[in-house]
């Protein structure tokens, strides 16, 4: 399994957009697959944030995660967000999401990121709690689903 930035394999953008749209985007009123593809173009630059990291197996993407800016805008001081964590059905249950997230957090630390936030539909935090995120509050997602906001501080020693 290899972890690469989307910017290293831009041909994979349509596949990632399809995953995201089918999983989350189709629930947002007015969102289209084309909107999702355009939204992901911000991840095509190199050597800076935002970053979309892919897990690739046999030259095919099998998982993705993003480190981006301002997932939610009501608290502008919450700058860096983990989002778009997706693992293909065939690869679930093997710890891939955790490995991908930890690699992404290490890359974020290298960019000077200290605090990372996320939103999850799991009220108990699930995987994210096990990886060190702390629950903060509940909010409503644009799709109308309640989400738990969580935060993790990345230390230099990690």
N, CA, C and O of each residue as an XYZ file, in Angstrom:
632
protein
N       0.852     -1.173      0.000
C       0.000      0.000      0.000
C       0.894      1.230      0.000
O       1.852      1.323      0.768
N       0.569      2.155     -0.859
C       1.341      3.386     -0.974
C       0.430      4.563     -0.676
O      -0.730      4.562     -1.088
N       0.939      5.582      0.042
C       0.192      6.793      0.307
C       0.774      7.910     -0.549
O       1.971      8.193     -0.484
N      -0.079      8.543     -1.355
C       0.356      9.627     -2.235
C      -0.636     10.776     -2.174
O      -1.808     10.584     -1.848
N      -0.161     11.956     -2.487
C      -1.041     13.123     -2.581
C      -1.814     13.053     -3.897
O      -1.301     12.566     -4.905
N      -3.039     13.542     -3.873
C      -3.835     13.600     -5.107
C      -3.082     14.361     -6.190
O      -3.201     14.041     -7.373
N      -2.305     15.372     -5.790
C      -1.546     16.157     -6.767
C      -0.519     15.310     -7.523
O      -0.073     15.701     -8.601
N      -0.137     14.141     -6.964
C       0.798     13.247     -7.640
C       0.094     12.348     -8.654
O       0.749     11.731     -9.494
N      -1.227     12.270     -8.581
C      -2.002     11.408     -9.484
C      -3.343     12.067     -9.797
O      -4.393     11.540     -9.430
N      -3.314     13.221    -10.478
C      -4.564     13.957    -10.736
C      -5.603     13.161    -11.533
O      -6.787     13.499    -11.514
N      -5.174     12.117    -12.228
C      -6.120     11.283    -12.982
C      -7.119     10.586    -12.057
O      -8.167     10.123    -12.507
N      -6.791     10.512    -10.769
C      -7.659      9.842     -9.798
C      -8.740     10.762     -9.231
O      -9.617     10.300     -8.501
N      -8.693     12.044     -9.553
C      -9.677     12.988     -9.036
C     -11.123     12.568     -9.327
O     -11.945     12.636     -8.413
N     -11.481     12.138    -10.541
C     -12.877     11.730    -10.770
C     -13.339     10.571     -9.882
O     -14.497     10.539     -9.465
N     -12.453      9.627     -9.591
C     -12.826      8.507     -8.719
C     -13.096      8.991     -7.297
O     -14.073      8.584     -6.668
N     -12.226      9.860     -6.798
C     -12.396     10.390     -5.448
C     -13.675     11.226     -5.380
O     -14.429     11.133     -4.411
N     -13.913     12.029     -6.393
C     -15.138     12.830     -6.436
C     -16.375     11.926     -6.404
O     -17.353     12.252     -5.732
N     -16.345     10.825     -7.102
C     -17.467      9.881     -7.113
C     -17.685      9.296     -5.715
O     -18.819      9.219     -5.242
N     -16.594      8.883     -5.055
C     -16.719      8.369     -3.683
C     -17.401      9.398     -2.796
O     -18.376      9.093     -2.109
N     -16.877     10.625     -2.816
C     -17.381     11.677     -1.930
C     -18.821     12.032     -2.255
O     -19.644     12.198     -1.355
N     -19.122     12.145     -3.528
C     -20.492     12.503     -3.898
C     -21.473     11.410     -3.479
O     -22.518     11.699     -2.897
N     -21.134     10.156     -3.776
C     -22.030      9.048     -3.433
C     -22.207      8.893     -1.930
O     -23.282      8.513     -1.465
N     -21.158      9.186     -1.170
C     -21.203      9.003      0.279
C     -21.836     10.189      0.998
O     -22.654      9.999      1.898
N     -21.470     11.406      0.613
C     -21.931     12.594      1.339
C     -22.616     13.629      0.452
O     -23.656     14.167      0.832
N     -22.067     13.913     -0.699
C     -22.553     15.025     -1.520
C     -23.989     14.908     -1.982
O     -24.700     15.910     -2.057
N     -24.419     13.716     -2.286
C     -25.784     13.555     -2.797
C     -26.835     13.911     -1.753
O     -28.002     14.109     -2.091
N     -26.428     13.994     -0.480
C     -27.353     14.358      0.591
C     -27.468     15.873      0.772
O     -28.350     16.342      1.491
N     -26.588     16.639      0.130
C     -26.592     18.092      0.260
C     -27.443     18.674     -0.861
O     -27.141     18.467     -2.036
N     -28.501     19.399     -0.514
C     -29.373     19.954     -1.538
C     -28.615     20.777     -2.575
O     -27.829     21.659     -2.230
N     -28.860     20.478     -3.848
C     -28.254     21.220     -4.952
C     -26.868     20.765     -5.359
O     -26.370     21.212     -6.392
N     -26.221     19.897     -4.596
C     -24.861     19.429     -4.904
C     -24.914     18.438     -6.067
O     -25.802     17.589     -6.134
N     -23.940     18.561     -6.988
C     -23.827     17.635     -8.116
C     -22.441     16.996     -8.112
O     -21.531     17.470     -7.431
N     -22.290     15.920     -8.876
C     -20.982     15.290     -9.025
C     -19.982     16.279     -9.620
O     -18.823     16.305     -9.204
N     -20.408     17.087    -10.582
C     -19.511     18.097    -11.159
C     -19.053     19.094    -10.092
O     -17.889     19.494    -10.077
N     -19.958     19.493     -9.204
C     -19.584     20.398     -8.108
C     -18.502     19.760     -7.250
O     -17.545     20.419     -6.845
N     -18.666     18.470     -6.979
C     -17.694     17.757     -6.148
C     -16.323     17.741     -6.826
O     -15.306     17.959     -6.168
N     -16.290     17.491     -8.113
C     -15.014     17.473     -8.839
C     -14.343     18.840     -8.786
O     -13.140     18.933     -8.542
N     -15.105     19.887     -9.010
C     -14.541     21.240     -8.972
C     -14.027     21.555     -7.567
O     -12.961     22.150     -7.412
N     -14.782     21.156     -6.550
C     -14.403     21.401     -5.162
C     -13.065     20.739     -4.819
O     -12.308     21.263     -4.002
N     -12.772     19.599     -5.434
C     -11.535     18.866     -5.143
C     -10.317     19.410     -5.886
O      -9.191     19.033     -5.560
N     -10.506     20.269     -6.857
C      -9.380     20.808     -7.616
C      -8.397     21.582     -6.740
O      -7.225     21.711     -7.093
N      -8.862     22.099     -5.600
C      -7.984     22.832     -4.690
C      -6.865     21.938     -4.152
O      -5.845     22.441     -3.681
N      -7.048     20.626     -4.219
C      -6.052     19.684     -3.708
C      -4.991     19.310     -4.741
O      -4.150     18.452     -4.473
N      -5.016     19.938     -5.912
C      -4.074     19.554     -6.965
C      -2.739     20.290     -6.900
O      -1.847     19.988     -7.694
N      -2.571     21.235     -5.992
C      -1.285     21.899     -5.855
C      -0.342     20.996     -5.056
O      -0.778     20.062     -4.383
N       0.947     21.291     -5.143
C       1.930     20.447     -4.466
C       2.628     21.205     -3.349
O       2.762     22.428     -3.395
N       3.068     20.461     -2.348
C       3.914     20.969     -1.274
C       3.289     22.076     -0.427
O       3.998     22.946      0.080
N       1.971     22.045     -0.273
C       1.301     22.982      0.621
C      -0.088     22.445      0.958
O      -0.591     21.527      0.311
N      -0.683     23.029      1.966
C      -2.054     22.675      2.333
C      -3.020     23.485      1.476
O      -2.683     24.591      1.055
N      -4.189     22.969      1.214
C      -4.776     21.716      1.669
C      -4.171     20.509      0.943
O      -3.619     20.622     -0.151
N      -4.298     19.353      1.600
C      -3.704     18.119      1.096
C      -4.747     17.005      1.116
O      -5.421     16.797      2.125
N      -4.874     16.304      0.022
C      -5.714     15.112     -0.050
C      -4.776     13.940     -0.260
O      -4.086     13.850     -1.275
N      -4.761     13.043      0.716
C      -3.878     11.882      0.686
C      -4.674     10.654      0.274
O      -5.775     10.417      0.770
N      -4.102      9.878     -0.638
C      -4.734      8.658     -1.135
C      -3.925      7.438     -0.738
O      -2.695      7.474     -0.715
N      -4.622      6.363     -0.429
C      -3.994      5.049     -0.303
C      -4.212      4.373     -1.651
O      -5.339      4.286     -2.138
N      -3.127      3.897     -2.245
C      -3.188      3.291     -3.576
C      -2.662      1.861     -3.486
O      -1.602      1.605     -2.913
N      -3.418      0.947     -4.058
C      -3.040     -0.469     -4.091
C      -3.146     -0.941     -5.541
O      -4.201     -0.802     -6.161
N      -2.062     -1.497     -6.086
C      -2.032     -1.927     -7.492
C      -2.469     -0.810     -8.431
O      -3.239     -1.046     -9.363
N      -1.983      0.402     -8.192
C      -2.234      1.592     -9.013
C      -3.674      2.092     -8.950
O      -4.058      2.960     -9.733
N      -4.471      1.560     -8.035
C      -5.863      1.992     -7.900
C      -6.082      2.591     -6.519
O      -5.571      2.065     -5.531
N      -6.843      3.696     -6.435
C      -7.109      4.290     -5.121
C      -8.059      3.400     -4.317
O      -9.020      2.852     -4.855
N      -7.772      3.267     -3.021
C      -8.640      2.467     -2.157
C      -9.081      3.242     -0.919
O      -9.955      2.782     -0.184
N      -8.487      4.412     -0.679
C      -8.884      5.219      0.471
C      -8.397      6.649      0.260
O      -7.483      6.908     -0.523
N      -9.037      7.568      0.982
C      -8.674      8.977      0.878
C      -8.932      9.675      2.204
O      -9.777      9.246      2.990
N      -8.198     10.753      2.444
C      -8.421     11.628      3.598
C      -7.847     12.999      3.257
O      -6.884     13.116      2.498
N      -8.455     14.029      3.833
C      -8.058     15.396      3.534
C      -7.625     16.130      4.801
O      -8.184     15.917      5.876
N      -6.634     16.988      4.661
C      -6.292     17.981      5.664
C      -6.515     19.313      4.970
O      -5.807     19.667      4.028
N      -7.514     20.045      5.452
C      -7.954     21.241      4.728
C      -8.236     22.381      5.688
O      -8.094     22.253      6.904
N      -8.642     23.501      5.102
C      -8.970     24.696      5.872
C     -10.481     24.839      6.031
O     -11.243     24.587      5.098
N     -10.895     25.242      7.207
C     -12.268     25.686      7.474
C     -13.369     24.773      6.941
O     -14.165     25.189      6.098
N     -13.418     23.554      7.418
C     -14.534     22.662      7.087
C     -15.855     23.316      7.474
O     -16.846     23.233      6.748
N     -15.847     23.960      8.622
C     -17.025     24.677      9.120
C     -16.595     26.121      9.357
O     -15.503     26.371      9.868
N     -17.439     27.055      8.993
C     -17.025     28.458      9.022
C     -17.535     29.238     10.222
O     -17.153     30.394     10.401
N     -18.401     28.633     11.064
C     -18.945     29.397     12.192
C     -17.901     29.688     13.271
O     -18.116     30.555     14.118
N     -16.783     28.978     13.249
C     -15.686     29.219     14.202
C     -14.393     29.394     13.390
O     -13.618     28.446     13.260
N     -14.155     30.591     12.845
C     -13.004     30.794     11.946
C     -11.651     30.515     12.581
O     -10.680     30.276     11.863
N     -11.557     30.539     13.911
C     -10.276     30.244     14.559
C      -9.910     28.767     14.442
O      -8.760     28.396     14.675
N     -10.867     27.928     14.085
C     -10.602     26.501     13.866
C     -10.156     26.317     12.415
O     -10.969     26.050     11.530
N      -8.884     26.463     12.196
C      -8.323     26.560     10.843
C      -8.191     25.220     10.120
O      -8.656     25.093      8.987
N      -7.578     24.235     10.736
C      -7.246     22.979     10.053
C      -8.240     21.875     10.402
O      -8.571     21.666     11.569
N      -8.709     21.174      9.374
C      -9.736     20.141      9.538
C      -9.340     18.863      8.814
O      -8.837     18.892      7.690
N      -9.577     17.751      9.480
C      -9.525     16.444      8.833
C     -10.904     16.217      8.234
O     -11.914     16.470      8.890
N     -10.955     15.748      7.009
C     -12.247     15.482      6.378
C     -12.099     14.492      5.247
O     -10.994     14.084      4.891
N     -13.229     14.116      4.693
C     -13.233     13.239      3.533
C     -12.560     11.907      3.756
O     -11.965     11.354      2.831
N     -12.641     11.371      4.981
C     -12.022     10.067      5.245
C     -12.926      8.994      4.651
O     -14.056      8.789      5.092
N     -12.398      8.322      3.644
C     -13.171      7.320      2.915
C     -12.282      6.103      2.664
O     -11.126      6.241      2.264
N     -12.828      4.918      2.901
C     -12.135      3.672      2.584
C     -13.075      2.826      1.733
O     -14.235      2.616      2.088
N     -12.558      2.343      0.605
C     -13.346      1.489     -0.279
C     -13.842      0.268      0.493
O     -13.145     -0.276      1.349
N     -15.051     -0.141      0.169
C     -15.685     -1.271      0.859
C     -14.763     -2.491      0.942
O     -14.741     -3.178      1.964
N     -14.011     -2.764     -0.111
C     -13.150     -3.953     -0.155
C     -11.975     -3.885      0.818
O     -11.343     -4.905      1.090
N     -11.675     -2.699      1.345
C     -10.503     -2.511      2.208
C     -10.868     -2.190      3.656
O      -9.979     -1.993      4.484
N     -12.136     -2.136      3.966
C     -12.561     -1.752      5.317
C     -12.249     -2.844      6.330
O     -12.181     -4.029      6.003
N     -12.060     -2.406      7.568
C     -11.822     -3.342      8.660
C     -10.389     -3.827      8.772
O     -10.121     -4.794      9.486
N      -9.462     -3.173      8.081
C      -8.068     -3.606      8.088
C      -7.122     -2.549      8.675
O      -5.901     -2.683      8.585
N      -7.693     -1.506      9.273
C      -6.871     -0.465      9.882
C      -6.334      0.562      8.907
O      -5.487      1.376      9.272
N      -6.808      0.538      7.681
C      -6.291      1.447      6.663
C      -6.607      2.906      6.990
O      -5.743      3.769      6.834
N      -7.812      3.193      7.434
C      -8.167      4.581      7.755
C      -7.225      5.140      8.815
O      -6.748      6.267      8.682
N      -6.952      4.373      9.859
C      -6.058      4.839     10.922
C      -4.662      5.121     10.379
O      -4.072      6.149     10.712
N      -4.126      4.239      9.559
C      -2.785      4.442      8.998
C      -2.751      5.676      8.090
O      -1.803      6.460      8.131
N      -3.784      5.838      7.279
C      -3.854      6.980      6.369
C      -3.942      8.287      7.164
O      -3.249      9.255      6.852
N      -4.788      8.310      8.182
C      -4.938      9.515      9.007
C      -3.633      9.852      9.712
O      -3.238     11.017      9.750
N      -2.959      8.855     10.270
C      -1.704      9.127     10.973
C      -0.640      9.658     10.019
O       0.127     10.545     10.393
N      -0.577      9.141      8.805
C       0.371      9.667      7.811
C       0.014     11.115      7.472
O       0.892     11.972      7.374
N      -1.274     11.375      7.296
C      -1.727     12.729      6.983
C      -1.408     13.697      8.125
O      -1.004     14.833      7.877
N      -1.587     13.257      9.368
C      -1.269     14.120     10.514
C       0.233     14.393     10.589
O       0.637     15.503     10.933
N       1.059     13.405     10.277
C       2.509     13.619     10.250
C       2.876     14.656      9.186
O       3.733     15.509      9.415
N       2.236     14.581      8.044
C       2.494     15.580      6.990
C       2.018     16.951      7.441
O       2.672     17.960      7.176
N       0.868     16.989      8.130
C       0.366     18.262      8.649
C       1.331     18.885      9.637
O       1.587     20.088      9.578
N       1.875     18.075     10.554
C       2.871     18.561     11.508
C       4.053     19.187     10.782
O       4.573     20.219     11.207
N       4.477     18.562      9.683
C       5.606     19.086      8.906
C       5.279     20.465      8.313
O       6.184     21.255      8.041
N       3.997     20.749      8.116
C       3.562     22.067      7.634
C       3.290     23.030      8.783
O       2.852     24.157      8.554
N       3.543     22.597     10.021
C       3.340     23.459     11.171
C       1.940     23.430     11.755
O       1.601     24.282     12.576
N       1.129     22.479     11.356
C      -0.232     22.363     11.887
C      -0.159     21.885     13.332
O       0.586     20.960     13.655
N      -0.932     22.521     14.186
C      -0.955     22.127     15.597
C      -2.307     21.552     16.005
O      -2.364     20.444     16.537
N      -3.387     22.275     15.769
C      -4.719     21.809     16.141
C      -5.490     21.406     14.894
O      -5.527     22.134     13.902
N      -6.111     20.217     14.966
C      -6.898     19.704     13.851
C      -8.289     19.365     14.385
O      -8.433     18.775     15.457
N      -9.299     19.745     13.625
C     -10.691     19.497     13.989
C     -11.296     18.539     12.974
O     -10.755     18.342     11.886
N     -12.418     17.952     13.343
C     -13.164     17.116     12.408
C     -14.617     17.099     12.829
O     -14.965     17.504     13.937
N     -15.464     16.621     11.925
C     -16.859     16.377     12.252
C     -17.189     14.946     11.855
O     -16.783     14.468     10.796
N     -17.927     14.276     12.721
C     -18.291     12.891     12.475
C     -19.740     12.660     12.887
O     -20.243     13.295     13.814
N     -20.392     11.756     12.198
C     -21.755     11.389     12.561
C     -21.783     10.487     13.790
O     -22.833     10.311     14.408
N     -20.634      9.916     14.148
C     -20.550      9.043     15.333
C     -20.477      9.907     16.587
O     -19.474     10.586     16.807
N     -21.502      9.892     17.395
C     -21.532     10.703     18.606
C     -20.403     10.323     19.563
O     -19.873     11.183     20.268
N     -20.031      9.040     19.594
C     -18.963      8.606     20.501
C     -17.562      8.841     19.924
O     -16.565      8.591     20.601
N     -17.482      9.313     18.697
C     -16.191      9.604     18.068
C     -15.548      8.422     17.374
O     -14.679      8.608     16.523
N     -15.958      7.202     17.720
C     -15.459      6.008     17.046
C     -13.952      5.986     16.867
O     -13.197      6.186     17.818
N     -13.529      5.744     15.653
C     -12.112      5.682     15.295
C     -11.360      6.935     15.735
O     -10.235      6.842     16.228
N     -11.965      8.091     15.563
C     -11.270      9.345     15.851
C     -10.933      9.468     17.337
O      -9.857      9.951     17.691
N     -11.830      9.043     18.191
C     -11.533      9.070     19.634
C     -10.328      8.170     19.920
O      -9.444      8.538     20.693
N     -10.299      6.988     19.293
C      -9.165      6.073     19.505
C      -7.853      6.669     19.003
O      -6.783      6.315     19.497
N      -7.929      7.571     18.028
C      -6.722      8.197     17.478
C      -6.354      9.513     18.167
O      -5.446     10.220     17.730
N      -7.069      9.833     19.247
C      -6.676     10.985     20.041
C      -7.514     12.234     19.912
O      -7.183     13.245     20.532
N      -8.590     12.213     19.132
C      -9.460     13.378     19.045
C     -10.355     13.430     20.278
O     -10.790     12.399     20.791
N     -10.621     14.648     20.744
C     -11.482     14.888     21.907
C     -12.787     15.539     21.443
O     -12.768     16.434     20.597
N     -13.914     15.094     21.991
C     -15.200     15.694     21.602
C     -15.315     17.126     22.112
O     -14.896     17.432     23.228
N     -15.892     18.007     21.280
C     -16.103     19.400     21.665
C     -17.585     19.737     21.787
O     -18.041     20.178     22.842
N     -18.335     19.529     20.705
C     -19.735     19.956     20.672
C     -20.473     19.251     19.546
O     -19.869     18.570     18.718
N     -21.785     19.426     19.529
C     -22.624     18.915     18.443
C     -23.029     20.099     17.566
O     -23.266     21.201     18.062
N     -23.104     19.855     16.254
C     -23.553     20.851     15.279
C     -24.451     20.142     14.272
O     -24.553     18.915     14.280
N     -25.097     20.909     13.412
C     -25.869     20.331     12.312
C     -25.051     20.463     11.031
O     -24.506     21.529     10.744
N     -24.968     19.387     10.270
C     -24.314     19.391      8.969
C     -25.273     20.019      7.959
O     -26.477     20.084      8.206
N     -24.749     20.479      6.829
C     -25.586     21.074      5.774
C     -26.643     20.099      5.262
O     -27.666     20.520      4.722
N     -26.403     18.814      5.427
C     -27.366     17.800      4.990
C     -28.491     17.608      6.003
O     -29.439     16.864      5.749
N     -28.387     18.281      7.156
C     -29.404     18.151      8.183
C     -29.101     17.073      9.218
O     -29.920     16.825     10.103
N     -27.955     16.438      9.123
C     -27.550     15.373     10.043
C     -26.749     15.983     11.195
O     -25.873     16.811     10.945
N     -27.018     15.605     12.443
C     -26.191     16.097     13.544
C     -24.800     15.463     13.502
O     -24.660     14.272     13.226
N     -23.781     16.267     13.778
C     -22.405     15.782     13.760
C     -21.695     16.207     15.033
O     -21.976     17.262     15.603
N     -20.770     15.365     15.465
C     -19.923     15.648     16.618
C     -18.672     16.355     16.099
O     -18.009     15.858     15.188
N     -18.348     17.515     16.677
C     -17.113     18.224     16.365
C     -16.062     17.739     17.366
O     -16.319     17.667     18.567
N     -14.873     17.408     16.848
C     -13.796     16.906     17.690
C     -12.501     17.653     17.368
O     -12.373     18.260     16.305
N     -11.543     17.602     18.295
C     -10.279     18.318     18.135
C      -9.129     17.452     18.616
O      -9.259     16.691     19.574
N      -7.997     17.585     17.927
C      -6.763     16.900     18.334
C      -5.616     17.887     18.188
O      -5.517     18.597     17.187
N      -4.750     17.926     19.197
C      -3.554     18.747     19.140
C      -2.396     17.858     18.746
O      -2.147     16.830     19.375
N      -1.686     18.257     17.698
C      -0.524     17.507     17.232
C       0.699     18.043     17.955
O       0.995     19.236     17.884
N       1.397     17.184     18.637
C       2.599     17.628     19.339
C       3.826     17.357     18.480
O       3.813     16.496     17.600
N       4.867     18.097     18.751
C       6.113     17.921     17.999
C       6.700     16.540     18.206
O       7.446     16.050     17.358
N       6.370     15.901     19.335
C       6.932     14.589     19.658
C       6.221     13.431     18.980
O       6.719     12.305     19.001
N       5.060     13.689     18.376
C       4.314     12.582     17.751
C       5.054     12.021     16.561
O       4.572     11.088     15.919
